Amino acid sequence: MKKFEFRFQTVLEKQRNEEERFRKQLAHLSHAMETQKQRLAHIDAQKDDCEEELRGLIRRGGNVAQAMLFQVYLGKLSEDMAKQEEVVANVSKKTEEKRQELVEAAKQRQIMEKLLERDRLDFTLRLEKTEQKYLDELALNKYVREGTSTEH
């Protein structure tokens, strides 16, 4: 008997591999996103600490030169935060794009798997039909033989 072979097996395998590749890329981007968010949080914490130190310096009546240094450093931290927020936004956009690619790849794979199941069901039905035809033929032959044997 002929065994079932899916005519689009290579396409299905390609789609499964593509989906897995997108899944890994999404995991990598998600990890990168977390790393970038941690960097942003670190810069924000540094800025908060610097602001607190500046307030303490002002309360204590510290010198103006130190206060100016704090102001310059706060300005740099603000620039760093703006740049890091842009990095986070870019990684977020890439992550969302990759998520959409993964969703589309999963849909394509599911379509092919449904086709596989439909083809497998058709194959099984044809096989059952062929087997039934063969059994009917055997039964008919037996009936004809028994009928001709009893007539003689």
Buried (B, 14 or more C-beta within 10 A) or exposed (E): EEEEEBEEEEBBEBBBEBBEEBBEBBEEBBEBBEEBBEBBEEBBEBBEEBEEBBEEBEEEEBEEEEEEEBEEBBEBBEEBBEEBBEBBEEBBEBBEEBBEBBEEBBEBBEEBBEBBEEBEEEBEEEBEEEEEEEEEEEEEEEEEEEEEEEEE
